[in-house]
Amino acid sequence: MKKSEFSLLVALALFTLLTAAPFEVFAGQHDPIKENTTSKASREQFIERISAEPDANQQIETLRWSPNGTQVAWLNLVIPPAKAAIKTPQREIWTLAPVSSASDDKSAESMPAGPMHPVLLLSTTKVTNALRGTDAPLQPKLGDDDAESNSFLLQDFAWSTNNDSLLLIGTQSIAWLELSSGKSHIVLTGDESVSDVSLAPDTRTISFIRNHSLWLVSADGGQPRLLAKTPHEGVIVGEPDWPYRNDLHLSRAYEWSPDSSRIAFLETDDRAVDKYTLRKSSGEARQIVCPKPGGELPLIRVLVQRIAGGEPVEMNLGPTKNYYLPRIAWLPDGRRLAIERLDRRQQALDLFLADTVTGKTRLLFTEKDKYWINVSDDLYFLKDGKTFLWSSERNGGFRHLYLYDLQGKELVQLTRGDWEVTSLNAVDETRQQVYFTATEKTPLERHLYAIKLDGTGMKRITQMPGTHEIRFAAGAARFSDSYSSRMTPPQLSILDVEHGDAQLAGISGTQHQSQPSTDKTGTPGSANLQPVEFMTLSLHMGATVHAFVIKPSAFDPTRKYPVIVYLAGGPGEQLVRDNWAGSAGLWMQLMAQQGYIIFALDNQGTTGRGHYFEEPIHLRLGAQELGDQRDGVLYLKTLPYVDQGRIGVCGWGYGGFLVLHAMLDRPVPFAAGFAGAPIVDWHYYDAVFAERYLDDPVVHADGWATSVALANDSPRFFKGSLMVAQGTQDEVVHMENVLTLQDHLLDEGKSADILLLSDRGHRIDDPPTRRLLFTRMTEFFLKNL
């Protein structure tokens, strides 16, 4: 492949990063294998900073608008310092406030214009005391250094209808807190955990799940009432089981009717479904539902229960065995319910309309796809009671918005083009405006757009290059914009839709573990990051892919540099984006400053480019992805400053799966590989995800066999250095994977370097373990590449 075939798209300039703590810039021009005291100390400081980096989506996922649209608030997790008497983590609540308290407009419907800054609304102490129901000092307990041991950990919150109180939702208790007085009262408490808490639209009643059953309690407190009880052990009511919550991304398995008179819920029967046992280091065991490929799926049905009592009404959906019911949604009239039914092959999605009084249903239409259907959250019923919005990928493989009537007839295709709608954000029915996020400008970015309900007048609202995560206030008059780019951490702004991108309020940087640290001048600590160079590459079969390169500091094109290829590569993933990449992005910067070139490529099968860009992985995983990645390596080898014998590879989850393929397949272009929580055999994975892409494990047995990382007797040909990290409590990638890999390597007299993370899950959240993990990853490449 000739170098001229590769075209550079974007080269981001150097930017100054605002962070929670300062860290140094590394010298860069040195042999990575040879360390010195100064570089090691600086590296440890950088790793400390990386370990404290919060999830990039933490703020936007927990951001809540007050009902009158005048205030936003969000959660922040605080990890106490090692020397603190109380070591349990707790969440606090932050909000925005004007820099000056003076305001010309004191009305409840206004938001002060001008500079805003983050203000601590509720401290961890106030949160804990409210959920405990007492101001008595909390006594330290032995072993209370993780979130699981905190029975008063704040999980979520909700605003009251009058905007002056908050509902605080803990792991075992629920409390109301008045913001003006600081007074609070316990709504619910006890020794049993609660989950999936929801406030009824009239805010008079609170619903929650306890012991796999659906309960109610008055917002004023009092005795809770059992609304829908589990009929048998292994049957759960109103609660997503593991595959529904993690693979179908159903956040809650019940929904209040708009008039607060009924609740529609899923009843899930997992008695015949395979279970997986996770065992802690203490010997304590627990089981999770994990349907194996080709095995039994959960039996599921939809019922509607009146809050006043009586027998629940089952919605008549016809056959539901070997089907999924991934979404339910109420219509504005409070009587009808929309239900989605997905077949096991995930190639046909039915949309039903149900009468919740009689249980009768009517099929509106069926979406079909010869590969698989990506379920979305874009269903929206307009208040006119006649029409609804729906998104589909049927038009050229790109997801677009459509307007339908309640007979299932398409009225208008609102959006069209070789780009995709990534989310439906809001609908202003008075102004006939639909707001959505899309890739229209470029797949590397996400922007907010507006279009009329008749499909005319589309315009882009956000302008700053990068990624915009949007949350609208009620009425769709204003929205929050959490903006970031590859060189800019998330920055929160409040904007007004009437004035385009006119900013009402904004702050630079987000809250990390606490208030941003400052130097003596009050300026947040900063560090210089290496530019991220985005490019488009042409593959040998004609497809084009996006990639980026981060070069070492003080880069010298006359020198030879080792390369780390960072992999994600799976469906639903897009690594090559102009957005803040969190701790992974900072680790890439660390390795660049240690003298490595960092390279990443989004192979076919990843998201952001439409459904047809994903489909080449259908019926076989690993081959297309690694073929594209090898083309990326061929490109690297055309660069005169790349050391062709020192190319390594790194990835986590699906990226770890690709790392194993990269290190075991022939020919092997990689000298060293780090695989975090890698899938070795898709037969060990759950049916919902694995069958979506590989279909039936018997009918398509060849595809399943060739998707195994150990296919073709690959351990025989393994050479180089391989490190594998695995959490022993990982619910997503089970321990069988790493044990199977090591067993096959041992049969050949070989071994991977295994880092077991005891009692940790798929996501490593606690800073000490993250610190160790990033240290070991860094040392591995310094030693072996």
TAPE-V969083 format. One record per residue. N is the residue number from 1. RES is the residue in one small letter. OMEGA is omega in whole degrees, -180 to 180 (none if undefined). BURIAL is b if it has 24 or more other C-alpha atoms within 12 Angstrom, else e. Layout:
BEGIN
N_RES_OMEGA_BURIAL ; N_RES_OMEGA_BURIAL
END
This chain:
BEGIN
1_m_-178_e ; 2_k_-180_e ; 3_k_-177_e ; 4_s_-179_e ; 5_e_-177_e ; 6_f_-178_b ; 7_s_179_e ; 8_l_179_e ; 9_l_-172_e ; 10_v_172_b ; 11_a_-178_e ; 12_l_179_b ; 13_a_179_e ; 14_l_-176_e ; 15_f_177_e ; 16_t_-175_e ; 17_l_172_b ; 18_l_-176_b ; 19_t_180_b ; 20_a_180_b ; 21_a_-178_b ; 22_p_171_b ; 23_f_-168_b ; 24_e_171_b ; 25_v_-177_b ; 26_f_-176_b ; 27_a_171_b ; 28_g_-175_b ; 29_q_178_b ; 30_h_174_b ; 31_d_-177_e ; 32_p_-177_b ; 33_i_-178_e ; 34_k_-178_e ; 35_e_168_e ; 36_n_-173_e ; 37_t_-178_e ; 38_t_-178_e ; 39_s_179_b ; 40_k_179_b ; 41_a_178_e ; 42_s_179_b ; 43_r_179_b ; 44_e_178_b ; 45_q_179_b ; 46_f_180_b ; 47_i_176_b ; 48_e_179_b ; 49_r_180_b ; 50_i_-177_b ; 51_s_-179_b ; 52_a_-178_b ; 53_e_-180_b ; 54_p_173_b ; 55_d_-177_b ; 56_a_-179_b ; 57_n_-174_b ; 58_q_-176_e ; 59_q_-174_b ; 60_i_-178_b ; 61_e_-178_e ; 62_t_-178_b ; 63_l_-179_b ; 64_r_174_b ; 65_w_170_b ; 66_s_-176_b ; 67_p_180_b ; 68_n_175_b ; 69_g_-179_b ; 70_t_-175_b ; 71_q_174_b ; 72_v_178_b ; 73_a_-179_b ; 74_w_-179_b ; 75_l_175_b ; 76_n_180_b ; 77_l_180_b ; 78_v_175_b ; 79_i_-179_b ; 80_p_177_b ; 81_p_-175_e ; 82_a_-176_e ; 83_k_-178_e ; 84_a_180_e ; 85_a_178_e ; 86_i_-173_b ; 87_k_-178_b ; 88_t_175_b ; 89_p_175_b ; 90_q_178_b ; 91_r_174_b ; 92_e_-179_b ; 93_i_180_b ; 94_w_175_b ; 95_t_176_b ; 96_l_176_b ; 97_a_179_b ; 98_p_177_b ; 99_v_175_e ; 100_s_-179_e ; 101_s_-180_e ; 102_a_179_e ; 103_s_-180_e ; 104_d_-177_e ; 105_d_-178_e ; 106_k_-176_e ; 107_s_-177_e ; 108_a_-176_e ; 109_e_-176_e ; 110_s_173_e ; 111_m_-177_b ; 112_p_176_b ; 113_a_177_b ; 114_g_-175_b ; 115_p_177_e ; 116_m_176_b ; 117_h_-178_b ; 118_p_-180_b ; 119_v_177_b ; 120_l_-178_b ; 121_l_178_b ; 122_l_180_b ; 123_s_178_b ; 124_t_180_b ; 125_t_180_b ; 126_k_179_b ; 127_v_-178_b ; 128_t_-180_b ; 129_n_179_b ; 130_a_-179_b ; 131_l_175_b ; 132_r_-177_b ; 133_g_-179_b ; 134_t_175_e ; 135_d_180_e ; 136_a_-178_e ; 137_p_177_e ; 138_l_-177_e ; 139_q_178_e ; 140_p_178_e ; 141_k_179_e ; 142_l_177_e ; 143_g_-178_e ; 144_d_-174_b ; 145_d_175_b ; 146_d_-173_b ; 147_a_-177_b ; 148_e_-177_b ; 149_s_-179_e ; 150_n_-179_b ; 151_s_179_b ; 152_f_179_b ; 153_l_178_b ; 154_l_-179_b ; 155_q_-177_b ; 156_d_176_b ; 157_f_178_b ; 158_a_178_b ; 159_w_171_b ; 160_s_-178_b ; 161_t_179_e ; 162_n_170_e ; 163_n_-175_b ; 164_d_-179_e ; 165_s_178_b ; 166_l_170_b ; 167_l_-179_b ; 168_l_-174_b ; 169_i_179_b ; 170_g_-180_b ; 171_t_-180_b ; 172_q_-177_b ; 173_s_178_b ; 174_i_-177_b ; 175_a_170_b ; 176_w_177_b ; 177_l_176_b ; 178_e_-175_b ; 179_l_-176_e ; 180_s_-177_e ; 181_s_-176_e ; 182_g_-180_e ; 183_k_-179_e ; 184_s_173_b ; 185_h_-180_b ; 186_i_174_b ; 187_v_-178_b ; 188_l_175_b ; 189_t_-179_b ; 190_g_-178_e ; 191_d_-178_e ; 192_e_-177_e ; 193_s_175_b ; 194_v_180_b ; 195_s_175_b ; 196_d_-178_b ; 197_v_-180_b ; 198_s_178_b ; 199_l_179_b ; 200_a_-180_b ; 201_p_178_b ; 202_d_177_e ; 203_t_179_b ; 204_r_-174_e ; 205_t_178_b ; 206_i_176_b ; 207_s_180_b ; 208_f_178_b ; 209_i_174_b ; 210_r_-178_b ; 211_n_175_b ; 212_h_178_b ; 213_s_-177_b ; 214_l_-176_b ; 215_w_174_b ; 216_l_172_b ; 217_v_178_b ; 218_s_177_b ; 219_a_177_b ; 220_d_-177_e ; 221_g_-179_e ; 222_g_-176_e ; 223_q_177_e ; 224_p_-177_b ; 225_r_178_b ; 226_l_-178_b ; 227_l_-179_b ; 228_a_-174_b ; 229_k_174_b ; 230_t_-177_b ; 231_p_-178_e ; 232_h_171_e ; 233_e_-175_e ; 234_g_174_b ; 235_v_-177_b ; 236_i_-174_b ; 237_v_176_b ; 238_g_-174_b ; 239_e_177_b ; 240_p_172_b ; 241_d_-173_b ; 242_w_-178_b ; 243_p_179_b ; 244_y_-178_b ; 245_r_-171_b ; 246_n_-178_e ; 247_d_177_b ; 248_l_173_b ; 249_h_175_e ; 250_l_-174_b ; 251_s_179_b ; 252_r_-174_b ; 253_a_172_b ; 254_y_-179_b ; 255_e_174_b ; 256_w_170_b ; 257_s_-177_b ; 258_p_-179_b ; 259_d_176_e ; 260_s_-178_b ; 261_s_-177_b ; 262_r_170_b ; 263_i_172_b ; 264_a_-177_b ; 265_f_174_b ; 266_l_170_b ; 267_e_-172_b ; 268_t_-179_b ; 269_d_-178_b ; 270_d_-173_b ; 271_r_-179_e ; 272_a_-176_e ; 273_v_178_b ; 274_d_177_b ; 275_k_176_b ; 276_y_-177_b ; 277_t_174_e ; 278_l_-176_b ; 279_r_179_e ; 280_k_179_e ; 281_s_179_e ; 282_s_-176_e ; 283_g_179_e ; 284_e_-177_e ; 285_a_173_e ; 286_r_-178_e ; 287_q_172_e ; 288_i_177_b ; 289_v_-179_b ; 290_c_180_b ; 291_p_-178_b ; 292_k_178_b ; 293_p_-179_b ; 294_g_-178_b ; 295_g_-178_b ; 296_e_174_b ; 297_l_175_b ; 298_p_170_b ; 299_l_-171_b ; 300_i_175_b ; 301_r_-179_b ; 302_v_177_b ; 303_l_177_b ; 304_v_-177_b ; 305_q_174_b ; 306_r_-180_b ; 307_i_-179_b ; 308_a_179_e ; 309_g_-177_e ; 310_g_-179_e ; 311_e_177_e ; 312_p_179_b ; 313_v_179_b ; 314_e_177_b ; 315_m_-176_b ; 316_n_-176_b ; 317_l_-175_b ; 318_g_-176_e ; 319_p_175_e ; 320_t_175_b ; 321_k_-175_e ; 322_n_172_b ; 323_y_170_b ; 324_y_173_b ; 325_l_-167_b ; 326_p_-177_b ; 327_r_169_b ; 328_i_-179_b ; 329_a_177_b ; 330_w_168_b ; 331_l_-176_b ; 332_p_-177_e ; 333_d_178_e ; 334_g_178_b ; 335_r_-177_b ; 336_r_-176_b ; 337_l_175_b ; 338_a_-178_b ; 339_i_175_b ; 340_e_178_b ; 341_r_-175_b ; 342_l_180_b ; 343_d_-174_b ; 344_r_179_b ; 345_r_179_b ; 346_q_179_b ; 347_q_178_b ; 348_a_-179_b ; 349_l_179_b ; 350_d_172_b ; 351_l_-180_b ; 352_f_170_b ; 353_l_-174_b ; 354_a_171_b ; 355_d_-172_b ; 356_t_177_b ; 357_v_-178_b ; 358_t_-176_e ; 359_g_180_b ; 360_k_-178_b ; 361_t_178_b ; 362_r_179_b ; 363_l_179_b ; 364_l_177_b ; 365_f_179_b ; 366_t_172_b ; 367_e_179_b ; 368_k_178_b ; 369_d_-177_b ; 370_k_176_e ; 371_y_173_b ; 372_w_179_b ; 373_i_173_b ; 374_n_-179_b ; 375_v_-178_b ; 376_s_176_b ; 377_d_-171_b ; 378_d_179_b ; 379_l_-178_b ; 380_y_178_b ; 381_f_179_b ; 382_l_-176_b ; 383_k_178_e ; 384_d_179_e ; 385_g_-176_e ; 386_k_-171_e ; 387_t_176_b ; 388_f_177_b ; 389_l_-177_b ; 390_w_176_b ; 391_s_-177_b ; 392_s_176_b ; 393_e_-174_b ; 394_r_-177_b ; 395_n_177_b ; 396_g_179_e ; 397_g_180_b ; 398_f_-179_b ; 399_r_179_b ; 400_h_-176_b ; 401_l_-179_b ; 402_y_174_b ; 403_l_-179_b ; 404_y_167_b ; 405_d_-174_e ; 406_l_169_b ; 407_q_-180_e ; 408_g_-180_b ; 409_k_176_e ; 410_e_179_e ; 411_l_-176_e ; 412_v_165_e ; 413_q_-173_b ; 414_l_-175_b ; 415_t_-180_b ; 416_r_178_b ; 417_g_-180_e ; 418_d_176_b ; 419_w_-173_b ; 420_e_170_b ; 421_v_-179_b ; 422_t_174_b ; 423_s_171_b ; 424_l_-172_b ; 425_n_-176_b ; 426_a_175_b ; 427_v_173_b ; 428_d_-174_b ; 429_e_178_b ; 430_t_-179_e ; 431_r_179_e ; 432_q_-178_e ; 433_q_175_b ; 434_v_-179_b ; 435_y_-176_b ; 436_f_175_b ; 437_t_-174_b ; 438_a_180_b ; 439_t_-174_b ; 440_e_-179_b ; 441_k_179_b ; 442_t_177_b ; 443_p_-179_b ; 444_l_-175_b ; 445_e_174_b ; 446_r_-178_b ; 447_h_177_b ; 448_l_180_b ; 449_y_173_b ; 450_a_176_b ; 451_i_179_b ; 452_k_-178_b ; 453_l_176_b ; 454_d_177_e ; 455_g_180_b ; 456_t_171_e ; 457_g_180_e ; 458_m_177_e ; 459_k_176_b ; 460_r_-177_b ; 461_i_180_b ; 462_t_-174_b ; 463_q_-176_e ; 464_m_179_e ; 465_p_-180_b ; 466_g_-175_b ; 467_t_-179_b ; 468_h_176_b ; 469_e_-167_b ; 470_i_170_b ; 471_r_-178_b ; 472_f_170_b ; 473_a_177_b ; 474_a_-178_b ; 475_g_175_b ; 476_a_178_b ; 477_a_179_b ; 478_r_-177_b ; 479_f_172_b ; 480_s_-180_b ; 481_d_173_b ; 482_s_-173_b ; 483_y_173_b ; 484_s_170_b ; 485_s_-179_b ; 486_r_-179_b ; 487_m_-175_b ; 488_t_178_b ; 489_p_-176_b ; 490_p_178_b ; 491_q_-175_b ; 492_l_175_b ; 493_s_173_b ; 494_i_-174_b ; 495_l_-178_b ; 496_d_-176_b ; 497_v_-180_b ; 498_e_-176_e ; 499_h_178_e ; 500_g_-179_e ; 501_d_178_b ; 502_a_-175_e ; 503_q_175_b ; 504_l_-178_b ; 505_a_179_b ; 506_g_176_b ; 507_i_177_b ; 508_s_178_b ; 509_g_179_b ; 510_t_179_b ; 511_q_178_b ; 512_h_180_b ; 513_q_178_b ; 514_s_176_b ; 515_q_178_b ; 516_p_177_b ; 517_s_-178_e ; 518_t_173_e ; 519_d_-174_e ; 520_k_180_e ; 521_t_180_e ; 522_g_-180_e ; 523_t_179_e ; 524_p_177_b ; 525_g_-177_e ; 526_s_177_b ; 527_a_178_b ; 528_n_178_b ; 529_l_177_b ; 530_q_179_b ; 531_p_174_b ; 532_v_-176_b ; 533_e_178_b ; 534_f_-179_b ; 535_m_174_b ; 536_t_-179_b ; 537_l_175_b ; 538_s_-179_b ; 539_l_-173_b ; 540_h_178_e ; 541_m_174_e ; 542_g_179_e ; 543_a_174_e ; 544_t_180_b ; 545_v_177_b ; 546_h_-179_b ; 547_a_171_b ; 548_f_179_b ; 549_v_169_b ; 550_i_-178_b ; 551_k_179_b ; 552_p_175_b ; 553_s_-176_b ; 554_a_-176_b ; 555_f_180_b ; 556_d_-176_e ; 557_p_179_e ; 558_t_-180_e ; 559_r_175_e ; 560_k_-177_b ; 561_y_170_b ; 562_p_-176_b ; 563_v_169_b ; 564_i_176_b ; 565_v_-179_b ; 566_y_-175_b ; 567_l_164_b ; 568_a_160_b ; 569_g_-174_b ; 570_g_177_b ; 571_p_-178_b ; 572_g_-179_b ; 573_e_175_b ; 574_q_-178_b ; 575_l_-177_b ; 576_v_-180_b ; 577_r_174_b ; 578_d_178_b ; 579_n_179_b ; 580_w_-172_b ; 581_a_175_b ; 582_g_-175_b ; 583_s_178_b ; 584_a_178_b ; 585_g_178_b ; 586_l_178_b ; 587_w_176_b ; 588_m_178_b ; 589_q_177_b ; 590_l_-178_b ; 591_m_175_b ; 592_a_180_b ; 593_q_174_b ; 594_q_175_b ; 595_g_180_b ; 596_y_166_b ; 597_i_177_b ; 598_i_-178_b ; 599_f_177_b ; 600_a_-178_b ; 601_l_175_b ; 602_d_-178_b ; 603_n_173_b ; 604_q_-174_b ; 605_g_179_b ; 606_t_-174_b ; 607_t_176_b ; 608_g_-176_b ; 609_r_-179_b ; 610_g_-174_b ; 611_h_-178_b ; 612_y_174_b ; 613_f_178_b ; 614_e_-164_b ; 615_e_179_b ; 616_p_178_b ; 617_i_-177_b ; 618_h_178_b ; 619_l_173_b ; 620_r_-180_b ; 621_l_175_b ; 622_g_-174_b ; 623_a_-180_b ; 624_q_-178_b ; 625_e_-178_b ; 626_l_175_b ; 627_g_178_b ; 628_d_-180_b ; 629_q_176_b ; 630_r_175_b ; 631_d_175_b ; 632_g_178_b ; 633_v_176_b ; 634_l_176_b ; 635_y_180_b ; 636_l_-177_b ; 637_k_173_b ; 638_t_-177_e ; 639_l_-174_b ; 640_p_-177_e ; 641_y_177_b ; 642_v_174_b ; 643_d_-171_b ; 644_q_179_b ; 645_g_-177_e ; 646_r_176_b ; 647_i_-180_b ; 648_g_-176_b ; 649_v_-174_b ; 650_c_177_b ; 651_g_-178_b ; 652_w_179_b ; 653_g_176_b ; 654_y_175_b ; 655_g_176_b ; 656_g_175_b ; 657_f_179_b ; 658_l_176_b ; 659_v_179_b ; 660_l_176_b ; 661_h_-178_b ; 662_a_-177_b ; 663_m_-175_b ; 664_l_180_b ; 665_d_175_b ; 666_r_-9_b ; 667_p_-178_e ; 668_v_-179_b ; 669_p_-172_b ; 670_f_-179_b ; 671_a_-178_b ; 672_a_-180_b ; 673_g_173_b ; 674_f_-179_b ; 675_a_177_b ; 676_g_179_b ; 677_a_-175_b ; 678_p_171_b ; 679_i_179_b ; 680_v_-177_b ; 681_d_-177_b ; 682_w_172_b ; 683_h_178_b ; 684_y_-177_b ; 685_y_-179_b ; 686_d_-173_b ; 687_a_-173_b ; 688_v_-179_b ; 689_f_-172_b ; 690_a_-179_b ; 691_e_178_b ; 692_r_-175_b ; 693_y_-176_b ; 694_l_179_b ; 695_d_-173_b ; 696_d_-177_b ; 697_p_176_b ; 698_v_-179_e ; 699_v_-178_e ; 700_h_-176_e ; 701_a_-179_e ; 702_d_179_e ; 703_g_177_b ; 704_w_-177_b ; 705_a_-179_b ; 706_t_177_b ; 707_s_178_b ; 708_v_-178_b ; 709_a_-178_b ; 710_l_-178_b ; 711_a_176_b ; 712_n_176_e ; 713_d_-172_e ; 714_s_180_b ; 715_p_179_b ; 716_r_-172_e ; 717_f_-178_e ; 718_f_172_b ; 719_k_-175_b ; 720_g_-176_b ; 721_s_-178_b ; 722_l_175_b ; 723_m_-179_b ; 724_v_176_b ; 725_a_-177_b ; 726_q_173_b ; 727_g_-177_b ; 728_t_177_b ; 729_q_-179_b ; 730_d_179_b ; 731_e_-176_b ; 732_v_178_b ; 733_v_-172_b ; 734_h_-175_b ; 735_m_179_b ; 736_e_-176_b ; 737_n_-178_b ; 738_v_178_b ; 739_l_177_b ; 740_t_178_b ; 741_l_-177_b ; 742_q_179_b ; 743_d_180_e ; 744_h_178_b ; 745_l_180_b ; 746_l_177_e ; 747_d_179_e ; 748_e_-179_e ; 749_g_-178_e ; 750_k_-179_e ; 751_s_168_b ; 752_a_174_b ; 753_d_-173_b ; 754_i_174_b ; 755_l_178_b ; 756_l_180_b ; 757_l_-173_b ; 758_s_175_e ; 759_d_176_b ; 760_r_-177_b ; 761_g_-178_b ; 762_h_176_b ; 763_r_-180_b ; 764_i_-172_b ; 765_d_-173_b ; 766_d_-174_b ; 767_p_-180_b ; 768_p_180_b ; 769_t_176_b ; 770_r_179_b ; 771_r_179_b ; 772_l_-178_b ; 773_l_-180_b ; 774_f_176_b ; 775_t_-179_b ; 776_r_176_b ; 777_m_-179_b ; 778_t_-179_b ; 779_e_179_b ; 780_f_-179_b ; 781_f_177_b ; 782_l_-178_b ; 783_k_-168_e ; 784_n_-179_b ; 785_l_none_b
END
